[in-house]
């Protein structure tokens, strides 16, 4: 094993002779069947989370349109303050479904394991995935396991695909954004990316910044319950969990879709002191840093306060706040406005400053 | 790049300054958006195969139960005689749905790319995936792209997840197998695994053995058209594409499910001369070697000939043949019977002799 992707932050102590995953576990024979039957299936069985042993799961017809999504998780390290790759791989896909306006139902989960990963570490990660599935009410119904030779993958990659029941209405779409529309964030930004960076670079901050990785099902439910995402009254233009690229990446995508300028009031953005401190230390702007349990919402002009009030009923989005407005397209697609009113372009990063945060 | 996973067998010639995938392409910023908009979306657009730009695809309600599956593909090399990882990743998931008795409809596709992969190589692989989707009538509707640093993944891993419409009836299930039931294979076995091994080990056989990688939709359709997989007359106990672990792995799983012995008549097994030769050279038994377009079918006693006749109407399964029967459980769960009648146990390999064939 060339890396310490699984060692850093690993919450379990391993004996010298811990069982490890070998290439043999990936080859369709007895060892693979044992790994699946002894370590994987039991964790995903039960009323809320169960998995079908064959290659494909048979699922009951649902009386709605479907939402379908997929995400690969290559986060390094595998364990970080507040979470691990197992939890993240389930929550990430649950959130993609939730912000698309769907009720998450089923997940399929595929493992690419680097030869040498200790089996107790795998167990621990699968426990996290199962717990996240139980907490969010989704069932992990199908899976796959591949093992690749040492140094051809970095510990463990997990891909999850999710199916949700589309609830009417879904958000109107970022192409419908109009000048005057309000931009909301559901909580402090940048927490996930900073937690990963501090853990990976072993910066030794005390206490270590924690990921915000959590399900966004409840905040979206609050919007429906308040009648703000309803067939008769849909004020929600767009919702998106601000993952890779952070709030900046989402706003640039939306600005491109609608052709207007999205203007952020910088002092309004919620940032925790630990994220602010670490970001300054690292020379990063929290607006570029990933969240995993925080979303941005664009709503019709005049409905910002109502939406914020509804969101604050969820403990996940207690700190929801309006952070900006849509304006007629100026010189830049996304701008930030400082305290004294100066409006500056917020460039879309080309990429690469924060590799492997999810 | 530590390996030649993409170089071996690559059908395109690259200039010295071919564009390559960088970490920046995976970070949610402008470069990632360009990669997706310029290289991925155009390949999957059109009437039969289209992809939705946001993180989740909205799909129309279907009036059937669903079948859901996932598979990761880590094959090495990425290109091999008769196919590549792009085609394989679509066909593999299509076949998992087809043998579960479903009509494959939608696929989501996630890329884990090693930094340094030339973009023209990625283009070529995505073209193959799109072509396989068109040929099998599935639509690639959602995707994800991650990039990991050089030497933390081996060129490219692809995970596909598929949704199919469950057609009634589905196979009865391997637990319903009874003594007297007949075991059928739809064509020569071991072709995919041998093609990969010969390519990877650069054994230089001429012509090089080709993979059998192809869709099993038509053979399954022939069974339905012949009224053998019908609500009023379902003779199909189980169907499975014999991938990792080959026919042996499937038969061991079925033997465990039903508690009987599956007995193979060795002289009846179709094996092409090139696979037989290469397998002998490598000291392998074709029964253990993966197929990617060949399935085994267990059918009720007395219906073997009818099923074979129906299967032979498809060009994919022209060489379908009965290769064994189910017997009362003897000493071994799976046996092979040689020409002179001697019955030998066919052990389930523990694994590992053929890593990374899919």
Interface residues (C-beta under 8 A of the other chain):
Chain A: X2 X3 X22 X23 X24 X25 X26 X27 X28 X29 X30 X31 X32 X33 X54 X55 X56 X57 X58 X59 X60 X61 X62 X63 X64 X65 X66 X67 X68 X69 X70 X71 X72 X73 X74 X76 X96 X97 X99 X100 X102 X106 X108 X109 X110 X111 X112 X141 X142 X143 X144 X146 X147 X148 X149 X151 X152 X153 X154 X157 X159 X161 X163 X164 X166 X170 X240 X243 X244 X245 X246 X249 X252 X253 X290 X348 X349 X350 X351 X352 X353 X354 X355 X356
Chain B: X2 X3 X22 X23 X24 X25 X26 X27 X28 X29 X30 X31 X32 X33 X54 X55 X56 X57 X58 X59 X60 X61 X62 X63 X64 X65 X66 X67 X68 X69 X70 X71 X72 X73 X74 X76 X96 X97 X99 X100 X102 X106 X108 X109 X110 X111 X112 X141 X142 X143 X144 X146 X147 X148 X149 X151 X152 X153 X154 X157 X159 X161 X163 X164 X166 X170 X240 X243 X244 X245 X246 X249 X252 X253 X290 X348 X349 X350 X351 X352 X353 X354 X355 X356
